[in-house]
Amino acid sequence: MGSLQVLLVTGPGGAGTSTVAAATALSRARAGARVVLLGAQSPVVPGVADAVTVDVVAPLPALETLWARHAEQLTAAVPVLTVPPATSVVPVPGVTAFALLTALAGHVRAGDADVVVVDAGPLADATALLALPGALRWWLGQLAPTRLRVLTTLRAAATPGRPGAATGLLDAAAAVEDLLDAVPLADPARTAVHLVLRPEPAAAGQLEETAAALAVLGQRVASATVARVLPVGAGEWWAARAAVQSDAVAAVRALSVPVAEVAEAAVPPGSTADLLALDAAVPETASAAPAPPASRRTAEGWTLDVALPHARRGEVGLTRWGDDLVVTASGVRRSLPLDALLRRCTVVSGHLTAPGTGQATLEVRFAPDPAQWPPGLLSATTGPARSERRTA
């Protein structure tokens, strides 16, 4: 059935994320797909595990397995270091996200599923999971740059049988990179993020903030499900409540994202039949994937366009670090490697166009750095602008 697809379901607490994730897994399985429901907790609806493969990630066992795999290498590299056993390692914050990442990579490598539905929990946890691959790559680049890797390889070749501390650490770094290569979380063509919201006034704002944060990570909100919608009843209270729900749903629908509604059930679903009756699976169709950052030629130099839908002025940060452009929005930060041309330029300014809308774009202007351009080539590039676009 082609390459594995990841459907990541998240939302604010109490919106019904786990129910929507389980319903989605069940729906895709009934359509004939091999489905894995991945999360940190077991499905609350009985019978789901009989229809799909349920993979409940326990952070501590995942950490112990990883530690045991590399502890021997670390001990050999640094004999003076006393390495604790796996059962004594204390987990650090973020280990759950890493455990989910490891489990997802395992299913990709095994080829045992067509669809993995990730019950990613609250928005903060889901954002941390999506940001983890890029963050780990950034830290590996800082702690194990190319120059260090080359020198370590040469030293190991010159002194065979005597692994140093750097060799052990680079082996561990290589293992992490292999793991990151297996997960498609940064690819919006293979991973879709579905947001589950409650029919409350804050729903549209939550969608906008999430869209801006995901855009920093190269992702988008594929669809929004407004869940736990109460039926209209008689009386003043019900009329007021219905008006709030109606306004909330209308505000979400105005944001140009595929939207589904799920009614509040009188009692929680007690079987797979009840779960299917809710019709809570995320839609098959999703919004278009965001355009990757791309540069275009201008009269002054080049402009790099970074789509940040619904980002607002005053909430976007921009810095340059070496050959990377670091973008921050909605509390999320990502380092974007610049292409060979923009690396030889200086950042002149940054400007957010159409702020607060779905078309919001960060335009970063670059000018050639005379110190890094041969005079003849520099004069050629500062001639009439051409309509040329380059992906960063």
Phi, psi and chi 1 to 4 in degrees:
 res  aa     phi    psi   chi1   chi2   chi3   chi4
   1 MET       -   20.5  -66.2 -175.4   61.7      -
   2 GLY    88.9 -168.8      -      -      -      -
   3 SER   -71.0  153.7   60.4      -      -      -
   4 LEU   -63.9  137.4  179.0  144.8      -      -
   5 GLN  -108.0  140.4  -65.4  -68.6  -49.0      -
   6 VAL  -112.8  125.8  178.3      -      -      -
   7 LEU  -112.6  108.7  -54.4  178.2      -      -
   8 LEU  -100.5  120.3 -170.1  146.5      -      -
   9 VAL  -110.3  128.7 -175.9      -      -      -
  10 THR  -150.1  171.0 -178.1      -      -      -
  11 GLY   171.2  172.2      -      -      -      -
  12 PRO   -66.0  158.5   23.9  -33.5      -      -
  13 GLY   -57.0  138.9      -      -      -      -
  14 GLY    83.9    4.8      -      -      -      -
  15 ALA   -85.0  -15.2      -      -      -      -
  16 GLY    98.4   29.9      -      -      -      -
  17 THR   -57.2  -47.6  -60.8      -      -      -
  18 SER   -64.1  -37.7  -65.1      -      -      -
  19 THR   -65.2  -44.2  -61.2      -      -      -
  20 VAL   -65.5  -39.9  171.4      -      -      -
  21 ALA   -62.6  -45.7      -      -      -      -
  22 ALA   -65.1  -41.1      -      -      -      -
  23 ALA   -64.3  -38.1      -      -      -      -
  24 THR   -65.6  -45.3  -59.5      -      -      -
  25 ALA   -60.5  -43.9      -      -      -      -
  26 LEU   -65.3  -41.4 -167.8   59.8      -      -
  27 SER   -63.9  -44.6  174.2      -      -      -
  28 ARG   -66.5  -34.8  -61.9  -59.4 -166.2  -90.9
  29 ALA   -67.3  -40.1      -      -      -      -
  30 ARG   -66.6  -22.5  -73.9  174.4   64.7   88.2
  31 ALA   -83.2   -2.7      -      -      -      -
  32 GLY   107.0    2.3      -      -      -      -
  33 ALA   -86.1  151.5      -      -      -      -
  34 ARG   -83.7  117.9  -62.9  174.9  -59.0  158.6
  35 VAL  -120.8  138.0 -179.7      -      -      -
  36 VAL  -117.2  129.1  170.8      -      -      -
  37 LEU  -100.2  111.6  177.6   58.2      -      -
  38 LEU  -111.2  132.4  175.1   64.2      -      -
  39 GLY  -173.0 -177.8      -      -      -      -
  40 ALA   -94.7   -0.7      -      -      -      -
  41 GLN  -144.0  156.8   58.8 -176.1    7.8      -
  42 SER   -73.7  149.7  -59.2      -      -      -
  43 PRO   -60.3  141.3  -18.7   29.9      -      -
  44 VAL   -83.7  -14.1  -65.5      -      -      -
  45 VAL   -92.3  120.9  178.9      -      -      -
  46 PRO   -61.9  144.2  -19.8   31.7      -      -
  47 GLY    95.8  -14.2      -      -      -      -
  48 VAL   -63.5  -40.6  171.5      -      -      -
  49 ALA   -65.7  -17.5      -      -      -      -
  50 ASP   -80.9  -19.9  -62.8  -30.9      -      -
  51 ALA  -102.5  -28.3      -      -      -      -
  52 VAL  -134.8  163.7  -55.8      -      -      -
  53 THR   -79.6  122.9  -60.0      -      -      -
  54 VAL  -104.6  123.5  174.7      -      -      -
  55 ASP  -118.1  101.1 -174.2   -3.1      -      -
  56 VAL   -92.2  118.0  179.6      -      -      -
  57 VAL   -86.8  122.9  172.2      -      -      -
  58 ALA  -104.1  112.2      -      -      -      -
  59 PRO   -55.6  -43.2  -24.1   34.1      -      -
  60 LEU   -63.6  -50.0  -87.2  177.3      -      -
  61 PRO   -59.0  -36.9  -25.9   35.5      -      -
  62 ALA   -63.9  -41.6      -      -      -      -
  63 LEU   -66.2  -41.5  175.8   62.7      -      -
  64 GLU   -64.0  -39.7  -70.2  175.4    0.5      -
  65 THR   -63.8  -44.5  -61.1      -      -      -
  66 LEU   -64.8  -43.3 -178.7   67.0      -      -
  67 TRP   -64.4  -45.3 -176.2  -94.7      -      -
  68 ALA   -62.4  -31.1      -      -      -      -
  69 ARG   -68.1  -32.3 -172.5  179.8  -56.0  157.1
  70 HIS  -115.0   -4.2  -62.3  -71.7      -      -
  71 ALA   -62.1  -39.0      -      -      -      -
  72 GLU   -64.4  -40.6 -174.1  176.0  -17.5      -
  73 GLN   -62.8  -42.4  -68.2  177.7  -32.2      -
  74 LEU   -65.8  -40.3 -171.8   59.1      -      -
  75 THR   -64.4  -40.4  -59.1      -      -      -
  76 ALA   -67.1  -35.5      -      -      -      -
  77 ALA   -75.3  -35.7      -      -      -      -
  78 VAL  -127.7   82.8 -169.4      -      -      -
  79 PRO   -59.6  -28.0  -21.2   33.0      -      -
  80 VAL   -77.0   -8.2  -63.6      -      -      -
  81 LEU   -92.3  127.3 -179.9   65.5      -      -
  82 THR   -90.1  111.0  -58.4      -      -      -
  83 VAL   -91.8  125.7  178.3      -      -      -
  84 PRO   -69.9  154.9   25.8  -34.6      -      -
  85 PRO   -68.5  161.6   25.8  -34.6      -      -
  86 ALA   -58.9  -33.7      -      -      -      -
  87 THR   -73.1   -7.1   52.8      -      -      -
  88 SER  -110.2   -0.1  -61.8      -      -      -
  89 VAL   -74.4  129.7  174.5      -      -      -
  90 VAL   -91.4  125.0  177.3      -      -      -
  91 PRO   -68.6  150.5   25.3  -33.6      -      -
  92 VAL  -103.3  160.7  -63.1      -      -      -
  93 PRO   -57.0  139.9  -25.9   35.3      -      -
  94 GLY    96.7   -2.3      -      -      -      -
  95 VAL   -68.1  -28.2   69.1      -      -      -
  96 THR   -65.0  -43.4  -60.9      -      -      -
  97 ALA   -62.6  -40.3      -      -      -      -
  98 PHE   -66.9  -37.5 -169.7   81.6      -      -
  99 ALA   -64.7  -40.9      -      -      -      -
 100 LEU   -64.0  -40.1  -75.7  171.1      -      -
 101 LEU   -61.5  -43.9 -161.5   71.6      -      -
 102 THR   -64.7  -42.3  -56.7      -      -      -
 103 ALA   -64.9  -41.2      -      -      -      -
 104 LEU   -63.1  -43.6  176.7   57.7      -      -
 105 ALA   -60.9  -36.3      -      -      -      -
 106 GLY   -62.6  -40.2      -      -      -      -
 107 HIS   -71.4  -35.5  -69.6  -64.2      -      -
 108 VAL   -62.9  -45.8  173.7      -      -      -
 109 ARG   -68.1  -37.6  -71.8  166.4  172.5  161.1
 110 ALA   -74.1  -23.9      -      -      -      -
 111 GLY    63.7   31.7      -      -      -      -
 112 ASP   -95.0    8.6   58.1    0.0      -      -
 113 ALA  -150.1  152.0      -      -      -      -
 114 ASP   -94.6  -31.0  -56.4  -53.0      -      -
 115 VAL  -136.5  132.4  178.9      -      -      -
 116 VAL  -114.5  117.0  174.8      -      -      -
 117 VAL   -95.4  118.4  179.4      -      -      -
 118 VAL  -100.4  115.0 -177.5      -      -      -
 119 ASP   -82.0   91.5  179.9    2.0      -      -
 120 ALA   -84.9   -2.7      -      -      -      -
 121 GLY    76.1 -155.4      -      -      -      -
 122 PRO   -60.1  162.4  -21.5   32.8      -      -
 123 LEU   -56.8  -41.1  -77.3  169.1      -      -
 124 ALA   -62.5  -40.4      -      -      -      -
 125 ASP   -68.3  -41.4  -66.3  -14.3      -      -
 126 ALA   -65.5  -41.5      -      -      -      -
 127 THR   -63.8  -40.6  -56.8      -      -      -
 128 ALA   -62.0  -39.5      -      -      -      -
 129 LEU   -64.8  -44.6  174.0   61.8      -      -
 130 LEU   -67.9  -32.5  -70.6  165.4      -      -
 131 ALA   -80.2  -19.0      -      -      -      -
 132 LEU   -59.5  -46.5 -172.6   56.3      -      -
 133 PRO   -58.1  -46.0  -26.4   36.5      -      -
 134 GLY   -65.3  -39.4      -      -      -      -
 135 ALA   -65.8  -42.3      -      -      -      -
 136 LEU   -64.4  -40.7  -72.9  174.2      -      -
 137 ARG   -62.9  -38.9  -71.7 -169.1 -173.3  -80.9
 138 TRP   -63.5  -47.6 -172.6   88.4      -      -
 139 TRP   -65.8  -37.1  -81.7  104.6      -      -
 140 LEU   -63.8  -37.1  -71.4  174.4      -      -
 141 GLY   -66.0  -32.4      -      -      -      -
 142 GLN   -78.1  -42.3  -52.9  -53.1  -53.0      -
 143 LEU   -85.2  -24.6  -60.1  174.3      -      -
 144 ALA  -134.9   66.6      -      -      -      -
 145 PRO   -66.9  167.0   24.8  -33.1      -      -
 146 THR   -56.6  -41.3  -57.9      -      -      -
 147 ARG   -61.1  -43.4 -176.7  171.2  178.0  -87.4
 148 LEU   -64.6  -39.0  174.2   61.1      -      -
 149 ARG   -65.0  -42.2  -62.2 -177.3 -172.9 -140.8
 150 VAL   -64.2  -46.1  171.8      -      -      -
 151 LEU   -63.5  -39.8  -69.8  175.0      -      -
 152 THR   -65.4  -40.1  -58.5      -      -      -
 153 THR   -63.7  -42.5  -58.7      -      -      -
 154 LEU   -65.0  -40.2  -67.4  174.6      -      -
 155 ARG   -66.9  -39.9 -179.4  173.7  -62.5  173.6
 156 ALA   -64.9  -36.3      -      -      -      -
 157 ALA   -68.4  -33.0      -      -      -      -
 158 ALA   -78.7  -24.8      -      -      -      -
 159 THR  -128.1   68.6   57.4      -      -      -
 160 PRO   -62.7  143.0   22.2  -32.1      -      -
 161 GLY    83.7    2.5      -      -      -      -
 162 ARG  -128.9   73.4  -66.1  169.8   53.5 -167.6
 163 PRO   -67.0  134.2   25.8  -34.3      -      -
 164 GLY   -95.0  177.7      -      -      -      -
 165 ALA   -62.3  -39.7      -      -      -      -
 166 ALA   -62.9  -36.9      -      -      -      -
 167 THR   -62.8  -44.6  -59.3      -      -      -
 168 GLY   -62.9  -41.9      -      -      -      -
 169 LEU   -66.5  -39.1  -67.3  175.8      -      -
 170 LEU   -68.7  -32.5  -71.1 -177.2      -      -
 171 ASP   -63.0  -41.9  -72.4  -17.4      -      -
 172 ALA   -65.6  -40.2      -      -      -      -
 173 ALA   -62.0  -40.2      -      -      -      -
 174 ALA   -64.0  -36.8      -      -      -      -
 175 ALA   -65.5  -39.7      -      -      -      -
 176 VAL   -66.1  -40.4  173.0      -      -      -
 177 GLU   -64.5  -38.0  -72.0  174.2  -21.9      -
 178 ASP   -61.4  -39.6  -71.7  -17.7      -      -
 179 LEU   -62.9  -46.0  168.0   68.1      -      -
 180 LEU   -65.3  -34.3  -60.8  179.2      -      -
 181 ASP   -64.0  -24.4  -71.2  -20.6      -      -
 182 ALA   -85.4  -21.0      -      -      -      -
 183 VAL   -94.4  136.7  -65.8      -      -      -
 184 PRO   -99.9   24.7   35.1  -32.4      -      -
 185 LEU   -62.8  -26.7  -68.5  179.7      -      -
 186 ALA   -88.2   -0.7      -      -      -      -
 187 ASP  -104.4  104.3 -177.5    0.3      -      -
 188 PRO   -66.8  -13.4   23.0  -32.6      -      -
 189 ALA   -76.8  -20.9      -      -      -      -
 190 ARG  -115.7  -18.0  -63.2 -176.6   61.0 -166.7
 191 THR  -124.6  124.1  -64.1      -      -      -
 192 ALA  -116.1  132.2      -      -      -      -
 193 VAL  -101.9  119.9 -177.9      -      -      -
 194 HIS  -111.4  129.4  -63.0  -88.2      -      -
 195 LEU  -103.4  132.4 -169.5   59.6      -      -
 196 VAL  -110.5  123.9 -175.7      -      -      -
 197 LEU  -124.0  158.4  -57.1  165.5      -      -
 198 ARG   -93.7  153.9  -63.8 -161.5   63.8  168.3
 199 PRO   -78.3   68.1   29.0  -34.2      -      -
 200 GLU  -127.0  160.8  -62.9  173.9  -15.1      -
 201 PRO   -56.0  -27.4  -27.1   35.1      -      -
 202 ALA   -78.7   -7.6      -      -      -      -
 203 ALA   -60.2  -48.3      -      -      -      -
 204 ALA   -62.6  -40.1      -      -      -      -
 205 GLY   -64.9  -38.0      -      -      -      -
 206 GLN   -64.3  -39.1  -69.2  167.4  -20.3      -
 207 LEU   -65.6  -43.2 -166.3  156.1      -      -
 208 GLU   -62.6  -46.3  -70.4  179.3  -41.4      -
 209 GLU   -63.8  -40.4 -175.2  174.6   -1.1      -
 210 THR   -66.0  -40.3  -57.6      -      -      -
 211 ALA   -61.1  -42.2      -      -      -      -
 212 ALA   -66.1  -42.1      -      -      -      -
 213 ALA   -65.0  -42.7      -      -      -      -
 214 LEU   -66.8  -35.5  -66.6 -176.3      -      -
 215 ALA   -61.7  -36.0      -      -      -      -
 216 VAL   -59.2  -35.4  174.4      -      -      -
 217 LEU   -88.6    4.7  -57.9  174.2      -      -
 218 GLY    81.7   14.8      -      -      -      -
 219 GLN  -114.8  179.8  -92.8  -68.5   -4.7      -
 220 ARG  -149.1  165.2   91.6  -70.6 -165.9 -165.1
 221 VAL   -81.4  112.3  176.8      -      -      -
 222 ALA   -74.5  -36.5      -      -      -      -
 223 SER  -160.8  162.8   78.0      -      -      -
 224 ALA  -124.6  134.0      -      -      -      -
 225 THR  -112.8  119.3  -62.8      -      -      -
 226 VAL   -92.0  107.6 -177.2      -      -      -
 227 ALA  -107.5  165.7      -      -      -      -
 228 ARG    63.1   39.4  -50.2 -167.0   70.2  172.1
 229 VAL   -77.9  120.2  178.4      -      -      -
 230 LEU   -77.4  144.0  -67.2  172.2      -      -
 231 PRO   -68.8  154.5   26.3  -34.3      -      -
 232 VAL   -77.2  129.5  177.7      -      -      -
 233 GLY  -120.9 -177.9      -      -      -      -
 234 ALA   -88.8  153.0      -      -      -      -
 235 GLY   106.4  165.0      -      -      -      -
 236 GLU   -65.5  -40.0 -176.6  177.2  -20.9      -
 237 TRP   -63.1  -46.4 -173.1   92.7      -      -
 238 TRP   -64.9  -36.3  -77.3  106.7      -      -
 239 ALA   -64.5  -41.5      -      -      -      -
 240 ALA   -67.1  -41.1      -      -      -      -
 241 ARG   -65.5  -40.7 -179.4   60.5 -176.0  167.8
 242 ALA   -63.3  -36.8      -      -      -      -
 243 ALA   -66.3  -39.9      -      -      -      -
 244 VAL   -63.5  -46.2  169.3      -      -      -
 245 GLN   -61.8  -44.9  -69.4 -172.6  151.7      -
 246 SER   -61.9  -43.5  177.9      -      -      -
 247 ASP   -64.8  -40.2  -69.8  -15.1      -      -
 248 ALA   -65.0  -44.6      -      -      -      -
 249 VAL   -65.5  -40.8  173.1      -      -      -
 250 ALA   -62.7  -39.8      -      -      -      -
 251 ALA   -65.7  -37.8      -      -      -      -
 252 VAL   -68.5  -43.0  171.0      -      -      -
 253 ARG   -64.8  -24.6  -70.9 -169.9  179.6  -81.1
 254 ALA   -73.6   -6.1      -      -      -      -
 255 LEU   -96.3   14.6  -62.3  177.0      -      -
 256 SER    59.6   40.3  -58.4      -      -      -
 257 VAL  -123.4  137.6  170.9      -      -      -
 258 PRO   -54.4  128.9  -25.9   34.5      -      -
 259 VAL  -124.3  135.7  177.8      -      -      -
 260 ALA  -122.5  152.9      -      -      -      -
 261 GLU  -117.7  140.8  -66.1 -177.2   43.1      -
 262 VAL  -128.0  124.3  177.8      -      -      -
 263 ALA   -73.8  151.0      -      -      -      -
 264 GLU   -72.7  128.3  174.2   75.1  -73.0      -
 265 ALA   -83.0  149.6      -      -      -      -
 266 ALA   -63.2  -38.3      -      -      -      -
 267 VAL  -132.6  153.9  -64.9      -      -      -
 268 PRO   -60.2  145.7  -22.4   33.1      -      -
 269 PRO   -59.0  131.7   19.0  -30.0      -      -
 270 GLY  -107.8    0.5      -      -      -      -
 271 SER  -155.5  169.8   66.1      -      -      -
 272 THR   -65.0  -31.2   55.0      -      -      -
 273 ALA   -63.5  -42.3      -      -      -      -
 274 ASP   -63.0  -39.9  -65.9  -20.0      -      -
 275 LEU   -65.5  -42.6 -170.1   58.5      -      -
 276 LEU   -65.9  -34.2  -70.7  171.1      -      -
 277 ALA   -66.1  -24.7      -      -      -      -
 278 LEU   -67.4  -23.4  -81.8  178.9      -      -
 279 ASP    54.6   50.0 -166.5   22.2      -      -
 280 ALA  -102.9    3.5      -      -      -      -
 281 ALA   -64.4  144.5      -      -      -      -
 282 VAL   -66.5  151.6  -59.9      -      -      -
 283 PRO   -66.4  152.1   22.2  -32.3      -      -
 284 GLU   -67.9  -39.0  -65.5  -81.9   -1.4      -
 285 THR   -83.0  149.2   57.9      -      -      -
 286 ALA  -142.0  165.6      -      -      -      -
 287 SER   -66.7  158.2   60.8      -      -      -
 288 ALA   -65.6  146.4      -      -      -      -
 289 ALA   -66.1  146.0      -      -      -      -
 290 PRO   -69.5  150.5   27.2  -34.8      -      -
 291 ALA   -72.8  136.0      -      -      -      -
 292 PRO   -68.2  157.5   25.5  -33.3      -      -
 293 PRO   -54.7  132.4  -24.8   34.4      -      -
 294 ALA  -139.1  142.8      -      -      -      -
 295 SER  -100.1  150.3   61.0      -      -      -
 296 ARG  -135.0  149.2   51.0 -173.3  167.0   86.8
 297 ARG   -75.8  135.9 -173.8   77.6  167.5   84.4
 298 THR  -129.6  173.7   63.9      -      -      -
 299 ALA   -63.8  -32.0      -      -      -      -
 300 GLU   -89.3  -18.4  -63.2   78.3   18.7      -
 301 GLY   162.3 -110.4      -      -      -      -
 302 TRP  -139.8  153.6  -69.6  -92.3      -      -
 303 THR  -126.2  129.1  -65.0      -      -      -
 304 LEU   -99.0  122.0 -179.5   66.5      -      -
 305 ASP   -98.2  122.2  -64.0  -41.7      -      -
 306 VAL  -119.3  110.8 -177.5      -      -      -
 307 ALA   -68.4  125.3      -      -      -      -
 308 LEU  -133.8   69.4  -64.5  176.9      -      -
 309 PRO   -54.6  133.2   18.9  -31.2      -      -
 310 HIS    70.4    7.6  -56.7  -67.5      -      -
 311 ALA   -70.2  150.8      -      -      -      -
 312 ARG  -120.5  152.9  -57.4 -179.1 -175.8  -82.8
 313 ARG   -61.7  143.4  -73.4 -158.2  177.9  103.1
 314 GLY    87.2   -8.7      -      -      -      -
 315 GLU  -114.9    6.5  -61.1  176.7   -3.8      -
 316 VAL  -116.6  130.9  177.4      -      -      -
 317 GLY  -114.9  148.6      -      -      -      -
 318 LEU  -145.5  125.9  176.7   67.2      -      -
 319 THR  -138.6  162.0   60.2      -      -      -
 320 ARG  -115.5  128.1  170.2   79.1  178.8  -90.8
 321 TRP  -130.7  105.9  170.3 -107.2      -      -
 322 GLY    60.5 -122.0      -      -      -      -
 323 ASP   -96.7   15.7  -67.3  -25.4      -      -
 324 ASP  -118.3  150.7  -68.6   -4.5      -      -
 325 LEU  -107.7  124.1 -167.5   70.5      -      -
 326 VAL  -104.4  118.8 -176.5      -      -      -
 327 VAL  -114.0  135.4  179.1      -      -      -
 328 THR  -127.0  133.4  -54.5      -      -      -
 329 ALA  -157.6  141.3      -      -      -      -
 330 SER    52.2   37.0  -64.8      -      -      -
 331 GLY    76.5    8.7      -      -      -      -
 332 VAL  -115.7  140.2  177.1      -      -      -
 333 ARG  -127.6  140.5  178.3  171.0  -65.5  162.8
 334 ARG  -142.0  142.4 -179.8 -171.3  179.9 -167.1
 335 SER  -100.3  119.1 -173.8      -      -      -
 336 LEU  -101.6  114.3  -61.0  172.0      -      -
 337 PRO   -64.6  133.2  -18.1   31.3      -      -
 338 LEU   -85.9  150.7  -63.0  174.0      -      -
 339 ASP   -74.5  172.9   62.9   24.8      -      -
 340 ALA   -59.3  -34.2      -      -      -      -
 341 LEU   -70.7  -49.0 -172.1  148.7      -      -
 342 LEU   -69.8  -21.6  -66.1 -177.1      -      -
 343 ARG   -64.8  -24.9  -69.3  173.2 -169.4  170.0
 344 ARG   -93.1   16.2  -57.2  171.5  113.9 -171.7
 345 CYS  -121.4  164.7  -60.2      -      -      -
 346 THR  -109.1  149.0   57.7      -      -      -
 347 VAL   -77.4  124.8  175.9      -      -      -
 348 VAL   -93.0  -45.2  176.3      -      -      -
 349 SER  -165.6  166.9   64.5      -      -      -
 350 GLY  -133.8  138.8      -      -      -      -
 351 HIS  -143.2  133.2  176.6   69.5      -      -
 352 LEU   -97.0  115.0 -173.6   66.3      -      -
 353 THR   -93.5  151.6   63.6      -      -      -
 354 ALA    48.0   49.9      -      -      -      -
 355 PRO   -61.2  145.2   24.0  -33.8      -      -
 356 GLY    79.1    2.8      -      -      -      -
 357 THR  -115.7  171.4   71.3      -      -      -
 358 GLY   -69.0  -12.3      -      -      -      -
 359 GLN  -101.2    9.4  -68.2   71.7   45.8      -
 360 ALA   -56.9  130.4      -      -      -      -
 361 THR  -138.4  133.0  -58.3      -      -      -
 362 LEU   -87.1  115.9  176.7   61.7      -      -
 363 GLU  -101.6  114.2  -64.6 -176.9  -11.5      -
 364 VAL  -106.2  119.7 -173.4      -      -      -
 365 ARG   -95.1  134.9  -62.2 -179.3  178.4   88.8
 366 PHE  -120.5  146.9  -68.6   79.0      -      -
 367 ALA  -126.7  144.3      -      -      -      -
 368 PRO   -57.9  138.2  -22.0   33.3      -      -
 369 ASP   -88.8  109.5 -178.0   -3.7      -      -
 370 PRO   -54.8  -29.5  -23.5   33.9      -      -
 371 ALA   -69.1  -18.6      -      -      -      -
 372 GLN  -112.7    7.7  -60.6 -167.3   54.2      -
 373 TRP  -123.6  130.2  -71.8   77.3      -      -
 374 PRO   -59.6  140.6  -21.0   32.0      -      -
 375 PRO   -51.9  -43.4  -26.1   34.1      -      -
 376 GLY   -65.4  -41.8      -      -      -      -
 377 LEU   -68.8  -36.8 -175.7   58.3      -      -
 378 LEU   -63.6  -42.9 -179.1   57.9      -      -
 379 SER   -65.4  -32.1   62.1      -      -      -
 380 ALA   -70.6  -36.1      -      -      -      -
 381 THR   -78.9  -17.2   60.3      -      -      -
 382 THR   -95.4   15.5   53.5      -      -      -
 383 GLY   -79.0 -160.2      -      -      -      -
 384 PRO   -57.5  138.9  -23.4   33.7      -      -
 385 ALA   -69.0  144.3      -      -      -      -
 386 ARG  -115.5  152.6  -63.7  175.9  -64.5  170.3
 387 SER   -82.0   73.6   57.3      -      -      -
 388 GLU  -117.0  133.4  176.9 -176.1   -5.8      -
 389 ARG  -119.7  140.4  -64.0 -178.5   66.7   85.6
 390 ARG  -131.1  137.8  -59.2  166.0   60.0   90.4
 391 THR   -85.3  130.0  -59.6      -      -      -
 392 ALA   -78.7      -      -      -      -      -
